């Protein structure tokens, strides 16, 4: 897939982010609570109507969203469709088609002690929830959790990232135009706005971003015992074995690193390649990057969200101890970094110990797939792990031994596009999950129900207990 940049202007200075006031947030959340109390959002018809409205928002707002993301991230319009518009619309469509089934009460069996009786559970919305979105896919990763929250019947506070301010402003307009303004509100701003939202003691907080901010979200939610879902990141590994299809493997890894300049939480953060094919893989990888990159330039001057982030990436390229097979240059003040392939950096370098989150890809030589598995197991648990191999036996061992939010064989990142799969991390890569039914359940309370008739009401279950009664109760209970 050609990463065509036609229509994407050079990165300009980012616009100043708008800032919602504390009064707007306090008054707005009070109105949302009042709306929820009416029961309007519990109605299945309302939920289906709002899900269809999200689809219209994305379709009718695509050009405005693409223009905003070109400003914020230097993103070409086709990449915005692939990365933000299409998967969010698919999530809304999937929820709309399956909502009635998800929401149906579920009967369960009862033990002898509770006969005659009926037991079941159903789902009720939590109330007023908040979704705090990231900057890298600011439409998809703000709206996809919101879709789950709407499907579950909640009122929703949206807080898009202040680091993509043009997109946040467009989202604010589109949400107002398309969605129920008394049930779904969007507030703009930075950390202070997020803290004010969380200070309202909402019923759930959903955050996508880095682990350090995730800790701050948990700390702000804790005084109110607000439950949280955290979608974080981590160093997602890819392992390439000697029996892998190197052409396809190189193309798929190159594509995921070119998309959004590698600023994707589930893009491969480093690749471990068996020694026998290391040189061949590096050659095919660099060729694939050239073939798929804009104007065949090998990923030169990839746009980065901010000068601060670009400086961080440039620092990772200093003193890594490896050899540079492609790229290597950066212009941080212009928010640009080359797509860089580094072969065999030092394992204790920042390149191998910190999440990269950009267009830099270390390639590490290993003796076997099992050595790679052992290396991955020694580190923190990643959001995703990828194995490129034809060996079904190795695939089974990889799935069994690698603890990660998801494991994918012979591709990378595309598991996000399967609405029926839960998406989430484990350990430092996150807690909780969403997508499809799993998102609906995240934003719902599973309420238990037991219905018993008043008769029969056997005297044997009440004290005082005779020896015979005690023997019978031991059998019943």
C-alpha angles and dihedrals in degrees: 000000000000113000092220114189096192109141095019111114122212113277111277129195107292116252119248112268117243117239125215113215125242089244092055090051096046093045093042096052089047089055090049090052090050090051092049091050090060090062093233096130092051091067112103090217091058092049094050091047092052093047090053088048090056089055090051091047090057095043098044094037098047096105093048091047092048092050091050093049090049087059097043101038107009086245119167115234095246091054089051090054092049097041105035115008106043100044093045091050090047090052092052092046092049092050092048092052095047104033098100091052093047092049096050116114114253120222118218132189123258129218123247091262091064099048129153089038144104125228131190142144132222137182126257126181117256095229124240112009135176132222116200109196133204130234101238097070097008098170100041097042093046098043100038094064089041089055089056091048092049092047088055091053102252134141109242137214111200121201112180121195119281088215090072097045099160090054092045090054092050091047090052090054094045095047090052092047099047112023135064103277093203093055106031121045133172125210123192129211147073137286094313091058091048090051091049091050092050091046088066089074096237124189098250137002121208117192133181117191144071128339095248094055088042088061090052090050091052091048092051092046095047099077089058095039087237108170115233139206113202122196103188134158141238140171103306109204129211120199122202120193132196093258095053121116094252096194094054092039093052092047094049095047092045091051094053092049093048094049109095089351091288090298091134123117093219098043114115107273094192137357126224111202129188111248095241093065102025097107094042091048094050090051092049091045094053090045090051092050090053092047095049100036127095111286089350090280097139095251097302118180098000111196115253126199096242143359089246092056091045091052089051091052092047089053090055089060092060119090097353092141096226136101123262113235096176137009119348101168129110137181101194097177088056090047092243134131129171119241096256130195114199119191120213102345117185109281090228094051119111087248088067100033102044129059106257102202094182145068097304122106125186117204114204125193118230132178095228146353089258091057088053091050090052092050092050091048091056093059135064117293111269129220089240139001127202132204123191107195141116091219111108089192092056090045089055092048091047092052091047099045104034114080108206140134088259138356120213128187120215098352140057135229096350094107086081087070094063106090092191092062122081113244118207146103138255129223111345092356092069149286129253128014143233144185123110116346091354091061091047089054093045090060095041136076114228101222118201121220131191122179119193128179117234090236135089095040105169116207091219093079093060127076146286091067122208119209089259092050091050091053092049094047090053089057094045098044 
